[in-house]
Amino acid sequence: MRYVEHEKVVRRMNGRMIVNRVFQGLFMFATALALLALVILLYRIVSQGAGHLSLDFLTNFASRFPEKAGIKAALVGSIWLMAVVAPTSILLGVGSAIYLEEYAKKGRITTFIQMNISNLAGVPSVVFGLLGLTIFVRALALGNSILAAGFTMSLLILPVIIVAAQEAIRSVPGELRDASYGMGATKWQTIVRIILPAAIPGILTGSILALSRAIGETAPLIVVGIPVIIQFLPEGVMDTFTALPMQIYDWSSRPQAEFQTVAAAGIIVLMVVLLFMNSIAVFIRNKFDKSY
């Protein structure tokens, strides 16, 4: 008596292999299409803006003359902005993740909060700009300062950092917690000495990637009222400033063809900053990553 029909098995396996090859081809095509678009974009930006890159471009202020236009104020302003966004968002995001994962009781309220945090990560950035305009610019009378823009950008990336920190904390093996409690450590000692050191690669990687998003956002800054051109450098968090995305937006919106080249050079500077931040994330993960 035959329990397995060889011909039927072969037909089914051939059908599965055909489906596998079809989907493999579709996935390869999608990947190649995305890479092609990226290569075309990079080629156009670099070929158009590389000729305008110079030391004068990095040290000059913005100008109505393309040959004299520089990115100094925007570059320094972006650094000031990140100096506010980074500590605010990381401290609040990691603290919230620790509370939700280690202290909050599992129930409907906690589930509702986590669901809304995940939903906030997909809200358009202009909505956060309106929130920052209402609370920080008008209600708290911070004006279009670095502090107001920094708090607004912190709200934008806060959900992303919370979710990334939660996933990093969840990835810590439960045996490490149990061993710490078995040695007589308190919950806070376990969090500080066991959980956080083990979760640092995931937390910092997610945080730096979120900061990379914040430094390239334009819509919240426009809504908050950040100017596109200033002729001075900010000296404190209450000063007016401009940022790289705002400066690039202004240059790209001008009708003169020369300013399109200047905008492309500004995009190259912004991409270099983003690549530097992402390389830090990769370095941190490779240096502190541990296998349990």
BALOBA-1460 file (C-alpha; in Angstrom, 3 decimals):
// residues 292
<rec num="1" residu="m" x="0.000" y="0.000" z="0.000"/>
<rec num="2" residu="r" x="1.400" y="3.404" z="-1.019"/>
<rec num="3" residu="y" x="1.030" y="6.102" z="1.612"/>
<rec num="4" residu="v" x="2.792" y="8.782" z="-0.460"/>
<rec num="5" residu="e" x="2.074" y="9.412" z="-4.129"/>
<rec num="6" residu="h" x="5.423" y="10.380" z="-5.617"/>
<rec num="7" residu="e" x="3.995" y="12.065" z="-8.708"/>
<rec num="8" residu="k" x="1.647" y="14.236" z="-6.642"/>
<rec num="9" residu="v" x="4.457" y="15.290" z="-4.318"/>
<rec num="10" residu="v" x="6.658" y="16.224" z="-7.271"/>
<rec num="11" residu="r" x="3.892" y="18.337" z="-8.827"/>
<rec num="12" residu="r" x="3.302" y="20.193" z="-5.565"/>
<rec num="13" residu="m" x="7.006" y="20.780" z="-5.012"/>
<rec num="14" residu="n" x="7.424" y="22.097" z="-8.556"/>
<rec num="15" residu="g" x="4.519" y="24.495" z="-8.016"/>
<rec num="16" residu="r" x="6.026" y="25.709" z="-4.756"/>
<rec num="17" residu="m" x="9.417" y="26.248" z="-6.371"/>
<rec num="18" residu="i" x="7.820" y="28.270" z="-9.170"/>
<rec num="19" residu="v" x="5.976" y="30.470" z="-6.646"/>
<rec num="20" residu="n" x="9.216" y="30.865" z="-4.681"/>
<rec num="21" residu="r" x="11.127" y="32.011" z="-7.790"/>
<rec num="22" residu="v" x="8.356" y="34.452" z="-8.750"/>
<rec num="23" residu="f" x="8.336" y="36.134" z="-5.358"/>
<rec num="24" residu="q" x="12.136" y="36.139" z="-5.220"/>
<rec num="25" residu="g" x="12.187" y="37.931" z="-8.559"/>
<rec num="26" residu="l" x="9.593" y="40.459" z="-7.392"/>
<rec num="27" residu="f" x="11.558" y="41.224" z="-4.234"/>
<rec num="28" residu="m" x="14.799" y="41.606" z="-6.186"/>
<rec num="29" residu="f" x="13.067" y="43.914" z="-8.651"/>
<rec num="30" residu="a" x="11.675" y="46.065" z="-5.820"/>
<rec num="31" residu="t" x="15.110" y="46.294" z="-4.206"/>
<rec num="32" residu="a" x="16.800" y="47.139" z="-7.508"/>
<rec num="33" residu="l" x="14.182" y="49.795" z="-8.266"/>
<rec num="34" residu="a" x="14.707" y="51.454" z="-4.879"/>
<rec num="35" residu="l" x="18.492" y="51.368" z="-5.289"/>
<rec num="36" residu="l" x="18.222" y="52.791" z="-8.809"/>
<rec num="37" residu="a" x="16.117" y="55.710" z="-7.574"/>
<rec num="38" residu="l" x="18.631" y="56.341" z="-4.778"/>
<rec num="39" residu="v" x="21.593" y="56.247" z="-7.168"/>
<rec num="40" residu="i" x="19.891" y="58.652" z="-9.595"/>
<rec num="41" residu="l" x="19.045" y="61.038" z="-6.748"/>
<rec num="42" residu="l" x="22.566" y="60.965" z="-5.329"/>
<rec num="43" residu="y" x="24.132" y="61.434" z="-8.763"/>
<rec num="44" residu="r" x="21.944" y="64.428" z="-9.534"/>
<rec num="45" residu="i" x="22.578" y="66.092" z="-6.169"/>
<rec num="46" residu="v" x="26.341" y="65.467" z="-6.143"/>
<rec num="47" residu="s" x="26.870" y="66.427" z="-9.786"/>
<rec num="48" residu="q" x="24.857" y="69.602" z="-9.335"/>
<rec num="49" residu="g" x="26.155" y="70.763" z="-5.970"/>
<rec num="50" residu="a" x="29.715" y="69.430" z="-5.627"/>
<rec num="51" residu="g" x="31.152" y="72.323" z="-7.605"/>
<rec num="52" residu="h" x="29.738" y="74.859" z="-5.159"/>
<rec num="53" residu="l" x="31.203" y="73.203" z="-2.068"/>
<rec num="54" residu="s" x="34.070" y="75.182" z="-0.590"/>
<rec num="55" residu="l" x="35.332" y="76.564" z="2.679"/>
<rec num="56" residu="d" x="33.620" y="79.870" z="1.906"/>
<rec num="57" residu="f" x="30.303" y="78.043" z="1.533"/>
<rec num="58" residu="l" x="30.687" y="76.644" z="5.047"/>
<rec num="59" residu="t" x="31.823" y="79.924" z="6.624"/>
<rec num="60" residu="n" x="29.610" y="82.508" z="4.861"/>
<rec num="61" residu="f" x="26.143" y="83.615" z="5.880"/>
<rec num="62" residu="a" x="23.165" y="83.454" z="3.526"/>
<rec num="63" residu="s" x="23.093" y="86.038" z="0.760"/>
<rec num="64" residu="r" x="20.841" y="87.155" z="-2.078"/>
<rec num="65" residu="f" x="23.824" y="86.579" z="-4.387"/>
<rec num="66" residu="p" x="24.317" y="82.882" z="-5.166"/>
<rec num="67" residu="e" x="28.099" y="83.121" z="-5.392"/>
<rec num="68" residu="k" x="28.265" y="84.632" z="-1.874"/>
<rec num="69" residu="a" x="25.630" y="82.440" z="-0.225"/>
<rec num="70" residu="g" x="26.825" y="80.249" z="2.637"/>
<rec num="71" residu="i" x="25.436" y="77.837" z="5.159"/>
<rec num="72" residu="k" x="27.237" y="78.900" z="8.337"/>
<rec num="73" residu="a" x="24.193" y="80.157" z="10.262"/>
<rec num="74" residu="a" x="22.076" y="77.134" z="9.288"/>
<rec num="75" residu="l" x="24.789" y="74.635" z="10.214"/>
<rec num="76" residu="v" x="25.414" y="76.218" z="13.614"/>
<rec num="77" residu="g" x="21.663" y="76.547" z="14.177"/>
<rec num="78" residu="s" x="21.145" y="72.833" z="13.481"/>
<rec num="79" residu="i" x="23.853" y="71.992" z="16.020"/>
<rec num="80" residu="w" x="22.103" y="74.185" z="18.606"/>
<rec num="81" residu="l" x="18.806" y="72.506" z="17.757"/>
<rec num="82" residu="m" x="20.234" y="69.014" z="18.271"/>
<rec num="83" residu="a" x="21.777" y="70.162" z="21.563"/>
<rec num="84" residu="v" x="18.216" y="70.745" z="22.821"/>
<rec num="85" residu="v" x="16.475" y="67.853" z="21.071"/>
<rec num="86" residu="a" x="18.929" y="65.089" z="22.029"/>
<rec num="87" residu="p" x="18.856" y="65.327" z="25.859"/>
<rec num="88" residu="t" x="15.155" y="66.215" z="25.988"/>
<rec num="89" residu="s" x="13.917" y="63.401" z="23.773"/>
<rec num="90" residu="i" x="16.326" y="60.706" z="24.986"/>
<rec num="91" residu="l" x="15.720" y="61.341" z="28.702"/>
<rec num="92" residu="l" x="11.928" y="61.510" z="28.321"/>
<rec num="93" residu="g" x="11.794" y="58.626" z="25.834"/>
<rec num="94" residu="v" x="13.988" y="56.208" z="27.783"/>
<rec num="95" residu="g" x="12.315" y="57.160" z="31.070"/>
<rec num="96" residu="s" x="8.877" y="56.518" z="29.602"/>
<rec num="97" residu="a" x="10.001" y="53.181" z="28.170"/>
<rec num="98" residu="i" x="11.436" y="52.082" z="31.529"/>
<rec num="99" residu="y" x="8.210" y="52.950" z="33.322"/>
<rec num="100" residu="l" x="5.981" y="51.209" z="30.768"/>
<rec num="101" residu="e" x="8.103" y="48.051" z="30.683"/>
<rec num="102" residu="e" x="9.253" y="47.716" z="34.287"/>
<rec num="103" residu="y" x="6.802" y="49.548" z="36.545"/>
<rec num="104" residu="a" x="3.413" y="49.963" z="34.842"/>
<rec num="105" residu="k" x="0.881" y="47.218" z="35.528"/>
<rec num="106" residu="k" x="-0.240" y="45.359" z="32.436"/>
<rec num="107" residu="g" x="-3.833" y="46.223" z="31.718"/>
<rec num="108" residu="r" x="-6.190" y="48.120" z="29.472"/>
<rec num="109" residu="i" x="-4.823" y="51.535" z="30.382"/>
<rec num="110" residu="t" x="-1.220" y="50.525" z="29.679"/>
<rec num="111" residu="t" x="-2.231" y="48.846" z="26.431"/>
<rec num="112" residu="f" x="-4.176" y="51.954" z="25.417"/>
<rec num="113" residu="i" x="-1.166" y="54.185" z="26.150"/>
<rec num="114" residu="q" x="1.236" y="51.972" z="24.201"/>
<rec num="115" residu="m" x="-1.150" y="51.762" z="21.266"/>
<rec num="116" residu="n" x="-1.413" y="55.544" z="21.088"/>
<rec num="117" residu="i" x="2.359" y="55.951" z="21.349"/>
<rec num="118" residu="s" x="2.748" y="53.636" z="18.360"/>
<rec num="119" residu="n" x="0.096" y="55.611" z="16.465"/>
<rec num="120" residu="l" x="1.835" y="58.911" z="17.239"/>
<rec num="121" residu="a" x="4.967" y="57.621" z="15.494"/>
<rec num="122" residu="g" x="3.038" y="57.777" z="12.212"/>
<rec num="123" residu="v" x="1.437" y="61.209" z="12.652"/>
<rec num="124" residu="p" x="2.552" y="63.779" z="10.009"/>
<rec num="125" residu="s" x="5.261" y="66.114" z="11.245"/>
<rec num="126" residu="v" x="3.200" y="69.233" z="10.468"/>
<rec num="127" residu="v" x="0.760" y="68.199" z="13.217"/>
<rec num="128" residu="f" x="3.569" y="68.335" z="15.758"/>
<rec num="129" residu="g" x="4.481" y="71.728" z="14.353"/>
<rec num="130" residu="l" x="0.951" y="72.979" z="15.084"/>
<rec num="131" residu="l" x="1.193" y="71.526" z="18.601"/>
<rec num="132" residu="g" x="4.527" y="73.262" z="19.168"/>
<rec num="133" residu="l" x="3.124" y="76.539" z="17.838"/>
<rec num="134" residu="t" x="0.166" y="76.355" z="20.233"/>
<rec num="135" residu="i" x="2.038" y="75.263" z="23.372"/>
<rec num="136" residu="f" x="5.632" y="76.448" z="23.182"/>
<rec num="137" residu="v" x="5.489" y="79.492" z="20.901"/>
<rec num="138" residu="r" x="2.214" y="81.040" z="22.078"/>
<rec num="139" residu="a" x="1.157" y="79.550" z="25.427"/>
<rec num="140" residu="l" x="4.649" y="79.524" z="26.964"/>
<rec num="141" residu="a" x="5.730" y="82.629" z="24.996"/>
<rec num="142" residu="l" x="9.026" y="81.087" z="23.870"/>
<rec num="143" residu="g" x="8.714" y="82.646" z="20.417"/>
<rec num="144" residu="n" x="10.589" y="81.242" z="17.421"/>
<rec num="145" residu="s" x="13.583" y="80.356" z="19.571"/>
<rec num="146" residu="i" x="15.867" y="77.345" z="19.647"/>
<rec num="147" residu="l" x="14.107" y="76.114" z="22.799"/>
<rec num="148" residu="a" x="10.635" y="76.195" z="21.220"/>
<rec num="149" residu="a" x="11.821" y="74.453" z="18.053"/>
<rec num="150" residu="g" x="13.820" y="71.918" z="20.086"/>
<rec num="151" residu="f" x="10.832" y="70.984" z="22.237"/>
<rec num="152" residu="t" x="8.675" y="70.684" z="19.121"/>
<rec num="153" residu="m" x="11.169" y="68.369" z="17.438"/>
<rec num="154" residu="s" x="11.449" y="66.367" z="20.664"/>
<rec num="155" residu="l" x="7.707" y="65.727" z="20.557"/>
<rec num="156" residu="l" x="8.089" y="64.604" z="16.942"/>
<rec num="157" residu="i" x="10.661" y="61.891" z="17.626"/>
<rec num="158" residu="l" x="9.602" y="60.992" z="21.175"/>
<rec num="159" residu="p" x="7.254" y="58.146" z="20.114"/>
<rec num="160" residu="v" x="9.996" y="56.614" z="17.956"/>
<rec num="161" residu="i" x="12.494" y="56.651" z="20.832"/>
<rec num="162" residu="i" x="9.956" y="55.200" z="23.268"/>
<rec num="163" residu="v" x="9.129" y="52.310" z="20.948"/>
<rec num="164" residu="a" x="12.819" y="51.623" z="20.191"/>
<rec num="165" residu="a" x="13.727" y="51.730" z="23.905"/>
<rec num="166" residu="q" x="10.849" y="49.402" z="24.790"/>
<rec num="167" residu="e" x="11.973" y="46.867" z="22.206"/>
<rec num="168" residu="a" x="15.559" y="47.078" z="23.478"/>
<rec num="169" residu="i" x="14.449" y="46.531" z="27.087"/>
<rec num="170" residu="r" x="12.237" y="43.597" z="26.095"/>
<rec num="171" residu="s" x="15.184" y="41.945" z="24.350"/>
<rec num="172" residu="v" x="17.091" y="41.645" z="27.658"/>
<rec num="173" residu="p" x="16.804" y="37.999" z="28.771"/>
<rec num="174" residu="g" x="14.592" y="37.415" z="31.794"/>
<rec num="175" residu="e" x="17.293" y="35.214" z="33.335"/>
<rec num="176" residu="l" x="19.428" y="38.314" z="33.932"/>
<rec num="177" residu="r" x="16.607" y="39.937" z="35.888"/>
<rec num="178" residu="d" x="16.002" y="36.789" z="37.920"/>
<rec num="179" residu="a" x="19.711" y="36.435" z="38.693"/>
<rec num="180" residu="s" x="19.864" y="40.049" z="39.857"/>
<rec num="181" residu="y" x="16.831" y="39.641" z="42.104"/>
<rec num="182" residu="g" x="18.281" y="36.395" z="43.412"/>
<rec num="183" residu="m" x="21.413" y="38.262" z="44.517"/>
<rec num="184" residu="g" x="19.247" y="40.636" z="46.551"/>
<rec num="185" residu="a" x="19.254" y="43.617" z="44.190"/>
<rec num="186" residu="t" x="16.296" y="45.993" z="44.202"/>
<rec num="187" residu="k" x="14.245" y="46.723" z="41.089"/>
<rec num="188" residu="w" x="16.018" y="50.051" z="40.513"/>
<rec num="189" residu="q" x="19.451" y="48.461" z="40.962"/>
<rec num="190" residu="t" x="18.483" y="45.763" z="38.461"/>
<rec num="191" residu="i" x="17.350" y="48.380" z="35.942"/>
<rec num="192" residu="v" x="20.472" y="50.534" z="36.304"/>
<rec num="193" residu="r" x="23.102" y="47.797" z="36.513"/>
<rec num="194" residu="i" x="21.640" y="44.980" z="34.433"/>
<rec num="195" residu="i" x="18.842" y="46.040" z="32.082"/>
<rec num="196" residu="l" x="20.067" y="49.423" z="30.826"/>
<rec num="197" residu="p" x="23.668" y="48.316" z="30.093"/>
<rec num="198" residu="a" x="22.318" y="45.358" z="28.108"/>
<rec num="199" residu="a" x="19.789" y="47.529" z="26.251"/>
<rec num="200" residu="i" x="22.151" y="50.425" z="25.455"/>
<rec num="201" residu="p" x="22.925" y="49.376" z="21.836"/>
<rec num="202" residu="g" x="19.259" y="49.227" z="20.844"/>
<rec num="203" residu="i" x="18.330" y="52.370" z="22.756"/>
<rec num="204" residu="l" x="21.130" y="54.528" z="21.368"/>
<rec num="205" residu="t" x="20.765" y="53.194" z="17.840"/>
<rec num="206" residu="g" x="17.037" y="53.995" z="17.809"/>
<rec num="207" residu="s" x="17.674" y="57.387" z="19.397"/>
<rec num="208" residu="i" x="20.329" y="58.423" z="16.862"/>
<rec num="209" residu="l" x="18.164" y="57.313" z="13.952"/>
<rec num="210" residu="a" x="15.298" y="59.368" z="15.413"/>
<rec num="211" residu="l" x="17.619" y="62.380" z="15.769"/>
<rec num="212" residu="s" x="18.594" y="61.897" z="12.125"/>
<rec num="213" residu="r" x="14.940" y="62.317" z="11.235"/>
<rec num="214" residu="a" x="14.629" y="65.436" z="13.387"/>
<rec num="215" residu="i" x="17.612" y="67.212" z="11.833"/>
<rec num="216" residu="g" x="16.110" y="66.806" z="8.348"/>
<rec num="217" residu="e" x="12.527" y="67.899" z="9.093"/>
<rec num="218" residu="t" x="11.261" y="71.167" z="7.629"/>
<rec num="219" residu="a" x="7.484" y="71.280" z="8.169"/>
<rec num="220" residu="p" x="7.512" y="71.742" z="11.986"/>
<rec num="221" residu="l" x="10.083" y="74.534" z="11.699"/>
<rec num="222" residu="i" x="7.974" y="76.353" z="9.102"/>
<rec num="223" residu="v" x="4.866" y="76.113" z="11.295"/>
<rec num="224" residu="v" x="6.743" y="77.290" z="14.393"/>
<rec num="225" residu="g" x="7.944" y="80.319" z="12.412"/>
<rec num="226" residu="i" x="11.681" y="79.753" z="12.124"/>
<rec num="227" residu="p" x="13.202" y="82.304" z="9.702"/>
<rec num="228" residu="v" x="15.005" y="81.121" z="6.601"/>
<rec num="229" residu="i" x="17.745" y="83.763" z="6.585"/>
<rec num="230" residu="i" x="19.633" y="85.281" z="9.506"/>
<rec num="231" residu="q" x="22.929" y="87.128" z="9.518"/>
<rec num="232" residu="f" x="24.124" y="86.219" z="13.007"/>
<rec num="233" residu="l" x="24.893" y="83.162" z="15.093"/>
<rec num="234" residu="p" x="22.723" y="82.230" z="18.090"/>
<rec num="235" residu="e" x="24.349" y="82.580" z="21.491"/>
<rec num="236" residu="g" x="21.713" y="80.873" z="23.641"/>
<rec num="237" residu="v" x="18.640" y="78.672" z="23.528"/>
<rec num="238" residu="m" x="16.301" y="81.693" z="23.561"/>
<rec num="239" residu="d" x="17.809" y="83.203" z="20.417"/>
<rec num="240" residu="t" x="16.295" y="83.102" z="16.949"/>
<rec num="241" residu="f" x="17.996" y="80.719" z="14.558"/>
<rec num="242" residu="t" x="17.685" y="78.943" z="11.249"/>
<rec num="243" residu="a" x="18.461" y="75.342" z="10.330"/>
<rec num="244" residu="l" x="19.783" y="73.372" z="7.380"/>
<rec num="245" residu="p" x="16.354" y="72.202" z="6.112"/>
<rec num="246" residu="m" x="14.983" y="75.754" z="6.240"/>
<rec num="247" residu="q" x="17.945" y="77.169" z="4.347"/>
<rec num="248" residu="i" x="17.742" y="74.452" z="1.690"/>
<rec num="249" residu="y" x="13.995" y="75.008" z="1.363"/>
<rec num="250" residu="d" x="14.530" y="78.741" z="0.797"/>
<rec num="251" residu="w" x="17.221" y="78.223" z="-1.844"/>
<rec num="252" residu="s" x="15.264" y="75.558" z="-3.722"/>
<rec num="253" residu="s" x="12.155" y="77.769" z="-3.859"/>
<rec num="254" residu="r" x="13.977" y="80.667" z="-5.555"/>
<rec num="255" residu="p" x="13.533" y="81.081" z="-9.318"/>
<rec num="256" residu="q" x="17.212" y="81.703" z="-10.138"/>
<rec num="257" residu="a" x="18.920" y="78.616" z="-11.533"/>
<rec num="258" residu="e" x="22.112" y="79.408" z="-9.593"/>
<rec num="259" residu="f" x="20.308" y="78.933" z="-6.279"/>
<rec num="260" residu="q" x="19.377" y="75.386" z="-7.309"/>
<rec num="261" residu="t" x="23.090" y="74.611" z="-7.318"/>
<rec num="262" residu="v" x="23.477" y="76.233" z="-3.916"/>
<rec num="263" residu="a" x="20.548" y="74.164" z="-2.606"/>
<rec num="264" residu="a" x="22.187" y="70.989" z="-3.925"/>
<rec num="265" residu="a" x="25.395" y="71.882" z="-2.077"/>
<rec num="266" residu="g" x="23.360" y="72.394" z="1.095"/>
<rec num="267" residu="i" x="21.743" y="68.977" z="0.605"/>
<rec num="268" residu="i" x="25.208" y="67.409" z="0.356"/>
<rec num="269" residu="v" x="26.187" y="69.004" z="3.681"/>
<rec num="270" residu="l" x="22.978" y="67.730" z="5.267"/>
<rec num="271" residu="m" x="23.573" y="64.216" z="3.895"/>
<rec num="272" residu="v" x="27.116" y="64.223" z="5.295"/>
<rec num="273" residu="v" x="25.742" y="65.145" z="8.727"/>
<rec num="274" residu="l" x="23.127" y="62.383" z="8.480"/>
<rec num="275" residu="l" x="25.705" y="59.811" z="7.388"/>
<rec num="276" residu="f" x="27.928" y="60.835" z="10.293"/>
<rec num="277" residu="m" x="25.067" y="60.373" z="12.770"/>
<rec num="278" residu="n" x="24.109" y="57.002" z="11.269"/>
<rec num="279" residu="s" x="27.722" y="55.827" z="11.354"/>
<rec num="280" residu="i" x="27.771" y="56.645" z="15.059"/>
<rec num="281" residu="a" x="24.720" y="54.417" z="15.494"/>
<rec num="282" residu="v" x="26.462" y="51.538" z="13.693"/>
<rec num="283" residu="f" x="29.638" y="52.032" z="15.742"/>
<rec num="284" residu="i" x="27.711" y="52.027" z="19.011"/>
<rec num="285" residu="r" x="25.849" y="48.841" z="18.102"/>
<rec num="286" residu="n" x="29.039" y="47.016" z="17.099"/>
<rec num="287" residu="k" x="30.942" y="48.183" z="20.178"/>
<rec num="288" residu="f" x="28.345" y="47.536" z="22.880"/>
<rec num="289" residu="d" x="26.360" y="44.691" z="21.345"/>
<rec num="290" residu="k" x="26.414" y="41.528" z="23.428"/>
<rec num="291" residu="s" x="25.055" y="38.070" z="22.736"/>
<rec num="292" residu="y" x="23.260" y="36.333" z="25.556"/>
